[in-house]
Amino acid sequence: MATTIKLSDELVAEARRFSEVYSRSVPKQIEYWSRIGKIAEENADLPYSFIKDILLAQQESAIPFTFSSAH
């Protein structure tokens, strides 16, 4: 469910810069940061690199695997 929220111009501008680098939309960039923040709050002992790896693994597991028929 989509919800309209008000964000500071500074946050949106920063998200726009990062979204261009990582080929995400501005809302997806903010969602990404939100997921990182949530994981970091719930697991204060995890380093950022580990959190990033968790998110990458979740994304990879969502992509169906297909076997190649090449020999």
C-alpha positions, 0 to 999 in steps of 0.5 A: 500500500502506497502512502504519501509522506513529507520528507525534507528537501535535503533528504530527497536531494541526497536520495536523488544523488545516490539513486542515480549512482545505483540506478534506483528510483528516488523512492526505492533509494529511500526504501533501501536506506529504510531497510538498512536502518531497520536491520541496523536497529534490530542488530546493532552489532552487525557491520554495514557491509554484513547488512548490505550482504544480507540485502543482496542475498535477499534480492538474489533469492527472489530471482528464480534460478534456471539451469542452462542446457549448454554442455 
